[in-house]
Amino acid sequence: MIEIDKAIAALSAEQQREWTATHDGHVGDGCALIAQWTPEARRAVEVALHDYALASNDARGVLGEIARWSRRLGVALACVVAREALRYVPEGELRPLRAIETAERWTRGEATVEECRQAASAASSAYAASAAAYAANAANAAAYADADAAAANAAYAASYTADASADAASAVAENSSAVDGDWTRARDAELRRLCIVVGESLRTGAVSEWMG
């Protein structure tokens, strides 16, 4: 991921030599290597990803890129985004929340792929507007070994969260043309807001928390 490459290039010469010695000069899979990173390298990566998210306008692309670099971090951030739309789930309907919680446990090594699949299936069967779909896909991202599939599901979580917000924002429009215009503007605004949510999650140390 180019943002990670930039972060490593910005380290001091001594830190870059340490990086090369530790990682054979490659970023590789962040999930496998980050436990060995120096505090300076971790912080540089956190800052790089934070800045990347805040400079973006579409959380779908942000989550997709991060998930391709690290599946586990991508899933964790997809869950952060999915939680943003839980307010649209009917009161008492807990299956979408359980799907997200199961995926979050997977990122910590506390849930299996099969548990994620079961929780996602249960969320998909819940009648909870878009909420069931985004929660199921956030959880399903953990069940794919392929990085591109995980990235697609992470992006899907962002898309459904934005769509749920857009639906709510356009509900007061008086006619279909106004609804269409309001919905598009609301979705785009929500995708931008979700970039900020992702960036702030990274700023608080998510890289170390989910991948340390």
N, C-alpha and C positions, 0 to 999 in steps of 0.2 A: 504494500500500500504506500503510495507516494508520500502521504503525510507522515508516516512512520519513518521513511527514509530521510525526509527533511529533518525530522526531530533528531535522529541519530547524527546526521551531518552537522547539526548545530552544537553538538557536545564539544567539550574541550578536547584537545589532542590526546591528553592522557586518558580521558574517558573513552574516546574512540578506540585507543589501543586496547583498553580493557574489554570493550565491547567485542573487538575483533578476536581477542584471545579466548573470550568466553563463548562466542557464538560462531566462530569460524567466519566472521565477516558477513553473516547473513541474518536477516530479520527472521525468516522462517515462520513457523507457527507460533504466534504470540502466546497461545495457551500453554505450549510446552516449555517455552523459554523464560517467561517472565519471572518465574520464581528465582532465577539466577541473576536477574538484572540488578544493577546498582540502584540505590535510591534516586540518584541523579537521572539515570536513564528512564526509570519509571515516571518521574515527574516530567521529563521532557516529552514522553509519549502522551501523558495525560493532557499536557498543555496543547500539544499538536492536535490531538483529537478534539479537544474542547474548542479550539480556534476554528478547526475545520467545520464542526457542527454549527457554530454560531455564524459563520460566513455563508452558510447554505440557506436555501429557501425551500427545500423539499426534503422532509425527513425520510422519505422512502429511499432516496439515493444515498443519504448518509448511513442509514442502517444497513443497506445492501453492501456498501463498501467496507464497513467495519466488520460485518459478518463474514465477508470473503477473507479478511485478514485473520480473524479469530471467531470461530463459530460460537464459542462459549460467551464471549463478550457481546457478540451480535444478538444472541438469544436473550441475554440479560437486559440489554437495552431495548429490545423489542418488548419485553415484559414491562419495562418502565413506561414505554409509550402506550401499551395496551391498558395499563392501569389508569391512564388519563381519561379513558372513556367509560370506566366502570359506573360513572354517574348516570349513564344512559341505560343501565341494566335495571329491569323492574325490581322493586324491593322484594327481598326474599328469594330471588333467583341467584344461587351461589355457584352454579356450575362454571360460568366464565371465570370467576375469581379463583376457583379451585384449579382450573387449567393453568392459569398464570402462576399460581403458587407452586404447582408441580414443576413447571418449567424452571422457575427460580431455584427450586431445590436441586434440579438437574445441574444447573450451573455450579452448584457447590458440591456436586458429587453425592447428593443425598437422595436422588430419585433415579430410577432406571428409565431407559427409552420406552419400555413397555408401559410403565406408569404414565409417562407423558402421552403416549398414544391413547390410553384409556381415558385420561382426563380430557384430552382434546376431543375425543369422540363424544363424551358426555356433554361438553360445552356446545358442540355442533348440533346436538339434538335439542338444546334449550331454545325456546322461543324468546329471544331477547334482542330483537332487532339486529343491528349490525354487531352488537357487542359479542354475541356468541361466536360469530365468524372471526372477529379479530382475536379473541382470546384463544380459540382453537388453533389458529394459525401461529400465534406466538408460542404456544406450547408445542405444536407440531415441529417447529424449527429445530427443536432439540433432538428430534427423532431421525434426522437425516445426516448421514455421514458426508454427503456431498456438500461442499462449501457453497456452491451456487444455489442449491436447493434451500439451504439454510438462509442465505442472503435474500432469496425471493420471499420466503416466509416472514423474515424480519421486516422487509419492506411492505409486505401485505398487512402486517399488524399496524404499521403507520398509516397505510391507506385507509383501512377500515376505521381507525380512530378518527382520522380527519373527516371521513364521510359521515360518521355519527354526529360529529360536531356541526357539520354543514347542514345535515338534516334538521337539527334542532334550531340552527340559526335561521333557516329559511321557512320554518313552520308558520311564521306570522305573515308571510307574503300573501297578497290578495289574488294573484292569478298565476297561471303556469309559467308565463314568460318571466315574471318577476321572480318566481321560485327558482327557475333555471339560473338566472343571473346571480341571484343572492347565494344560491347553493355553491356555484363555482367560486365566487369570491370568498365565501366562508371556508370552503375546503382549502383554498390556497393559503388563506391566513392561518388556518389551523396547522397546515403542514410546516409553515414557517415557525409557528409557535412551538411545535414539537421539536424542531431543530434546537431551539433554546433549551427545552426540557432535557434533551439528550446531552447537550453541551454542559449544562449545570450538573447533571449526574456524573459526567466524567470529571468535572472540576472538583467534586467532593471525594475523589479517590476511588472511583468505580473500578479502574483497571486493577489496582492492588486488591480490592475487596473480592472481585469475582474471578480474578485470574492468578492471585498470589499463591 
